[in-house]
Amino acid sequence: MTKKFPTDKFKNIETPFYYYDCNLLRETLQTINNEVKQYEDFIVHYAIKANANAKVLNIIRQTGMGADCVSGGEIQRCLDCGFPADKIVYAGVGKADWEINLGLDHDIFCFNVESVVELEVINELAAKKGKTANVCFRINPDVGAHTHEKITTGLAENKFGIAMQDMLPTILTAGKMENIRFVGLHFHIGSQLLDMTDYRHLCSRINEIQDGLEQHNIKIENINVGGGLGIDYEQPDSNPIPDFKAYFYTFGHYLKLRKGQKLHFELGRAVVGQMGSLITRTLYVKQGTARQFAIVDAGMTDLIRPALYQASHRIENLSSDEAQRTYDIVGPICESSDVFAKDISLNTIHRGDLIALRSAGAYGEIMASQYNCRKLPVGYLSDEL
């Protein structure tokens, strides 16, 4: 396993830190591009919220992908990294005026709008600048997804999107606004989806929506189906690249696109999830009454997913080939939830051993905090080590 990591180069790096495998990232990006080329008018935007490391973004930008942003800060990061503004889509249920103005000033491709009140604000701000804002409406299709309850987004009770019954009135309202141009519909039903059935249900719902809108002579230029494709957290070496073939095939086969329509995707985790690992060093091995703890210098401040979502990451000891023993892997944060795993078997751990938490390229470094006044982890690319 250690062959996957240049552990000799890790010795002098202060832990914890993120290690990004650039070869795997490039291979993943090439796989995506190869599959997309098989379909006319498929456009991929990388979801910045998964990982906004500037060096990682520069590699992604070089493939020609667009960007999916959910904050003004993400828009600015994309612009700083050279993403063309006309390939940037801006989503989010709560857009501040300064964020909207930033998008207007740079003429981004479109705003994914989630309410009529937001639409009114965008129209007002665009009017002040003498501009016309392109908007897609994020529709809540009330389609369930087989994923964690905290990352499903397409149900009627979720905070995201415009309700189905409000879709037509909202589109008609937009048509009366002088500084708004309606350019499409946006959907996103959840994250870490591995069952293509969820996407087939979304396709069926979109087909119904389009049929209904066409009865009102409303034509849709762009369909945006969001992202959400998951990765294999249990076997990252066996499945380092998600099944993009099945993913794009599902939409190409089941979604009835109209002639000239563009189909947009917003992939995040699937692009960067497997290329990243959190590298931490063992501080102590502590024998409790009934459990043995490996206390490491990374904590929930560096990788919050296990504490927040009860997420499971494959964990490996990069420093030992000794017989396996059972451990709880815990961090130094003063919270009982600061636990990465319980009752897992790892090669015998000693003080100073390097431990890797795999599949942490998405929602790892980007979600880090400075709780307990801790330093933020640094991200290192394999290209620079």
Secondary structure by P-SEA (a helix, b strand, c coil): ccccccccccccccccbbbbcaaaaaaaaaaaaaaaaaccbbbbbbcccccccaaaaaaaaaabbbbbbccaaaaaaaaaaccccccbbbbcccccaaaaaaaaaacccccccccaaaaaaaaaaaaaacbbbbbbbbcccccccccccccccccccccccccccaaaaaaaaaaacccccccbbbbbcccccccaaaaaaaaaaaaaaaaaaaaacccccbbbccccccccccccccccccaaaaaaaaaaccccccccbbbbbbbccccccccbbbbbbbccccccccccccccccccccccccccccbbbbbbbcccccbbbbbbcccccccccccccccccccccccbbbbbbcccccccccccccccccccbbbbbcccc
